[in-house]
Amino acid sequence: MFGITLPVNFHSPYKATGIIEFWRRWHMTLFRFLRDYLYFPLGGNRLGPVRRYMNMAIVMLLGGLWHGANWTFVVWGAVHGALLTMNHAWRSLPISRRPGLNLPAIRTAFMVMTFLAVTLAWVPFRAGSLASAGNMFAALFGLAPEAALPPAIFRWPAAFLLLGVGTATFVMPNTNQIFAKFSPVLGLTGEQLRHSASLVCLDWKVACIASGMLVLSVLHLSLSMKKRP
């Protein structure tokens, strides 16, 4: 509206098949800032693989602290630094370049693994303290007391809602791809903007998915309100 052109900042990061690709899709402007003003001045990848991995770990630790002065952000940055290091180490192996790894089933498996790793790393990021993060992990892996979990009647709508959100996340196009023919889409190549035409055209299938998610959201909200004393 005001003639200000902004770069693309997110591009379906949860569709990434590795942590390297995730950070090329997630908060892209922050990642470029960390790369240009921290990673490159530290030496980047010009000083050998060991120094390269150390630089990545340092950058991600500082990226965690950029979000706030809390140990939870330090843990989150350390986890992503370790994941990036492992991903780069994997790419340096000859086996990672085998053609068979580009099969759709294998790429889907990589995407699921990346999604799980990133999602689990969000736990300390969102928790108020490391103790809270530990409690969240205990609940996620079924180690929390049953009394701490909400009744099943309140969990089922959330489960259906998560199923709908998951379907939208991994199947539907993002806003950059939907509006690819308009000028506001900046900084992405034609290949990055390409998507299944049946979904980009906002047809009845997309309308059914969106309306179903809206109904589940409203239903879950009403049940949550009834739960309150």
C-alpha positions in Angstrom: 0.0 0.0 0.0 2.8 2.4 0.8 5.2 1.3 -1.9 7.5 -0.6 0.5 8.9 -3.8 -1.0 9.6 -6.5 1.6 11.4 -9.8 1.0 9.8 -13.2 1.5 10.3 -14.3 5.1 8.7 -17.7 5.3 8.2 -20.3 2.5 6.5 -23.4 3.9 9.3 -24.3 6.3 7.6 -27.5 7.5 7.9 -28.9 4.0 11.7 -29.0 4.3 13.5 -32.3 4.0 16.4 -31.3 6.2 17.4 -28.7 8.8 19.5 -26.8 6.2 16.5 -26.4 3.9 14.3 -25.6 6.9 16.5 -22.5 7.8 16.4 -21.5 4.1 12.6 -21.4 4.4 12.1 -20.3 8.0 12.6 -16.6 9.1 14.7 -16.1 6.0 15.6 -12.5 6.7 16.9 -13.4 10.2 18.9 -16.4 8.8 20.5 -14.1 6.1 21.4 -11.6 8.8 23.0 -14.3 11.0 24.9 -15.6 7.9 26.1 -12.3 6.7 27.0 -10.6 10.0 28.0 -13.5 12.2 28.8 -16.7 10.2 30.9 -15.0 7.4 32.9 -12.8 9.8 33.7 -15.8 12.0 35.3 -17.4 8.9 32.3 -19.3 7.4 33.4 -22.5 5.8 36.8 -21.2 4.7 38.8 -22.6 7.7 38.1 -26.3 7.4 35.2 -28.5 8.4 35.8 -28.4 12.2 35.9 -24.7 12.3 32.9 -24.5 10.0 30.8 -26.6 12.5 32.0 -24.6 15.4 31.0 -21.4 13.6 27.5 -22.8 12.9 27.1 -23.8 16.6 28.2 -20.3 17.7 25.8 -18.6 15.3 22.8 -20.7 16.4 23.6 -20.1 20.1 23.7 -16.4 19.4 20.5 -16.7 17.3 18.8 -18.3 20.3 19.9 -15.5 22.6 18.6 -13.0 20.1 15.1 -14.2 21.1 15.7 -13.5 24.8 18.0 -13.9 27.7 16.8 -17.3 28.9 18.3 -20.7 29.2 15.4 -22.1 27.1 16.6 -20.1 24.1 20.2 -21.2 24.6 19.0 -24.8 24.6 17.0 -24.2 21.4 19.9 -22.6 19.7 22.2 -25.4 20.8 19.8 -28.0 19.4 19.5 -26.3 16.1 23.3 -25.8 15.9 23.8 -29.6 16.5 21.1 -30.4 13.9 22.7 -28.1 11.3 26.1 -29.7 12.0 24.7 -33.2 11.5 22.9 -32.2 8.4 26.1 -30.7 6.8 28.1 -33.7 7.9 25.6 -36.0 6.3 25.7 -34.0 3.0 29.5 -34.4 3.0 29.2 -38.2 2.8 29.1 -39.8 -0.7 26.0 -41.9 0.3 23.9 -38.7 0.7 24.2 -38.1 -3.1 22.8 -41.4 -4.2 19.9 -41.0 -6.7 17.7 -43.3 -4.7 17.4 -40.8 -1.9 15.4 -38.5 -4.2 12.5 -41.0 -4.4 9.2 -39.5 -3.2 8.9 -42.0 -0.3 12.4 -41.2 0.9 12.0 -37.5 0.7 8.7 -37.8 2.6 10.5 -39.7 5.3 13.1 -37.0 5.5 10.4 -34.4 5.7 8.7 -36.2 8.6 12.0 -36.6 10.4 12.8 -32.9 10.0 9.3 -31.9 11.1 9.5 -34.0 14.3 13.0 -32.6 15.1 11.9 -29.0 14.6 8.7 -29.5 16.6 10.4 -31.1 19.5 13.0 -28.3 19.5 10.1 -25.8 19.9 9.3 -27.2 23.3 12.1 -25.5 25.2 11.7 -22.4 22.9 8.1 -21.9 24.0 8.5 -23.1 27.6 8.9 -20.5 30.3 11.7 -22.5 32.0 13.7 -25.7 31.6 11.5 -27.3 34.2 8.4 -26.5 32.2 10.0 -27.9 29.1 10.7 -31.1 31.0 7.1 -31.3 32.0 6.0 -30.8 28.4 8.3 -33.6 27.2 6.9 -35.9 30.0 3.4 -35.2 28.8 4.3 -35.7 25.1 5.9 -39.1 25.7 3.1 -40.3 28.1 5.1 -39.9 31.3 2.9 -37.3 32.9 0.2 -38.3 35.4 -3.2 -39.0 33.9 -4.7 -36.3 36.0 -2.6 -33.7 34.3 -4.2 -34.4 30.9 -7.5 -33.0 29.8 -10.5 -35.4 29.5 -10.8 -37.3 26.2 -13.9 -35.3 25.2 -11.7 -32.2 25.0 -8.8 -33.9 23.3 -10.7 -35.3 20.3 -11.7 -32.0 18.7 -8.1 -30.9 19.1 -6.9 -34.1 17.4 -9.2 -33.5 14.4 -8.1 -29.8 14.3 -4.4 -30.9 14.2 -5.2 -33.3 11.5 -6.7 -30.6 9.4 -3.9 -28.2 10.1 -1.3 -30.9 9.2 -3.1 -31.6 5.9 -3.1 -27.9 5.1 0.6 -27.5 6.1 1.9 -30.4 3.9 -0.5 -30.5 1.0 -1.9 -27.0 0.3 0.1 -24.2 -1.3 1.3 -21.3 0.8 0.3 -17.7 0.2 3.4 -17.0 -2.0 2.4 -19.8 -4.3 -1.2 -18.8 -4.4 -0.4 -15.2 -5.4 2.6 -16.1 -7.6 1.2 -14.2 -10.5 1.1 -11.0 -8.6 4.0 -8.6 -7.9 4.0 -8.8 -4.1 5.7 -12.2 -4.3 9.4 -11.2 -4.1 12.7 -13.1 -3.8 11.5 -16.6 -4.9 12.2 -18.4 -8.1 9.7 -19.9 -10.4 10.5 -23.4 -9.2 9.9 -22.3 -5.6 6.5 -20.9 -6.5 5.4 -23.9 -8.5 2.6 -26.0 -7.0 -0.2 -28.3 -7.9 -2.6 -26.3 -10.1 -5.7 -28.0 -8.6 -4.8 -26.5 -5.2 -3.5 -23.2 -6.3 -6.8 -22.4 -8.0 -8.7 -22.2 -4.6 -11.3 -24.7 -5.8 -14.0 -26.5 -3.8 -11.5 -28.9 -2.2 -9.6 -26.0 -0.6 -12.9 -24.4 0.5 -14.0 -27.7 2.2 -10.7 -28.1 4.0 -10.7 -24.4 5.2 -14.4 -24.6 6.3 -13.8 -27.9 8.1 -10.9 -26.4 10.0 -13.0 -23.4 11.0 -15.8 -25.6 12.3 -13.4 -27.6 14.4 -11.8 -24.5 15.7 -15.1 -23.1 16.9 -16.2 -26.4 18.3 -13.0 -26.8 20.3 -13.3 -23.2 21.5 -16.9 -23.8 22.8 -15.8 -27.0 24.6 -12.9 -25.2 26.2 -15.2 -22.5 27.5 -17.6 -25.1 29.0 -14.7 -26.7 30.8 -14.0 -23.5 32.8 -15.6 -23.3 36.2 
